[in-house]
């Protein structure tokens, strides 16, 4: 569903272009997260997607931007030293 929402956003903001993230258009993630959180469980009439889907997309976008800021534009550094384990 997140991929479908990404495709919807791309068609809206970049019609006819390959899938991409228009970061200059999509910047206020935390404000939009709050808005979609208030409307969870209902369908956004503008997009016909659940607000929950938009919330998840915004949360992932916010995470990506934060990782890039904290790790100096190198998201791969966020995983440095991480050792997967089967123990929880």
N, C-alpha and C positions, 0 to 999 in steps of 0.2 A: 504494500500500500504506500510506503514511503517513496518508492521508485515512481509509482504512478503520480503521486503528488508532485514530485520533482519534475516529471514530464509536463504536468499541468502548468506549473510555474514557469517552466521554460517556454512553453507555447504562448503564455501570456506576456512574458517580458522579452523574449527573443524569438518571435515568430519566424519559422523557416530555418532557424539555425540549429546546429547540433546541441545536444544537451550540455548546458554549462550553468555555472552559478554566477549570477550577476551580483557580485558583492557590493557594487556601488548602489544598487537599488535596494538590496536586502541588508539593512544594517541594524535595525532596532530589535534585535532578537529577544532581549529580556522583557521589553514592553509587550511584544506580541505574545510571548509565552504566557504572561499574566492574563492577557485578554483571552487567549484560547483556553487557559485553565478555568476561567470563570464560565466558559461555554462548553466545557467537556460534556460529552454525551448527546450533543445536538449537532445537527448538520449545518454547516456554513452555507447560506443560500447563494453566496457569490461563487463558490467553488464546487458545491455539491459533495464535499468531503466532510467527514466528521471533524470537528474542531480538534479532537484528540490526535488526528493525523497531522494537522498543521502544528500542533503543540510539539509532537515528536520531532518533526522536521526542524522546527526552530530550536529545540533543545540540542539536537545534533549539530546544527549550524553554529550555535553558541559555543558548544564544546570545541569544535574545530578552530574557531577564531581564538578561543582562550588558549588552546594548546599551542597554536602558532605564536601567540603573543608571549606566553610563558617560556617556550622553548626556542625562541628566536627564529621563527619561521621554518623550523625543522621538526615537523610532527613526529618523525621517526625517533627523535631523541626521547620522546615520552616513554618509549618502550625499553630504553637502555637499562640493562641490569634486571629486567623482568625475567624471571624463570617460571614457566608454567608448572603447575603442580596439580595433582589429582586430589590433594588433601585440602579440605576446606574447614 
